Amino acid sequence: MNAPNEAPPLEDPTQMLLQRALDGDQDAWKQLYAENEEWMRMVLRNRIPPSLRRRMDPEDLMQSAFLVLSQRGSDLDIVDSRSFHAWLATVLLNKLRDRLRKMARASAAGAQEIRPDTETFKQYPDSAPSLEELAQKAELLARMYERILALPPDDRDIVLARYVDQLSWADIAKRSGLAPSTVTKRYNELLESIVRGFF
């Protein structure tokens, strides 16, 4: 945590790269995408049901999210890689939700989507969640990220460090200057307030 009289930290490399990209540097766009490609795949990997993974290309969702970034990036309050990842995860999950809903509507209308290799859509077994249920789950996750971004900076840093970066309590405590037990307690309080009212 910075004391009131301390100089502000140096600009974050992600923020600087994003600014270059938004200023029209095409190489910066390519670098920003390349640096975050595996992270975006990780966000989507466990949220796309196994039976849909051959039909739903994560690359489409990732490129679509970067298109939104190119259109709205200058209006965003992105100060570091954690806030960038939180915003990007929100957009990715919204794109996933929209895609799942579109597939659910097509399925309900009796439409069959055909892949180039002529693989047809396989219905979920009765015990699996429906496409609409999966879309609702993606929407809840996106709303969670939106609430995380709305937190005061110190609280947001704690939540993003644990929820997005998956740092240990000791690492978060070291970064924040708080005791590990305080960090754990604060994180749990924040998480409870974030999810309150969702269910």
Summary of the structure (lengths in Angstrom):
residues: 199
radius of gyration: 19.2
end to end distance: 33.3
largest distance: 64.3
contacts: 518
relative contact order: 0.10
helix: 67%
strand: 1%
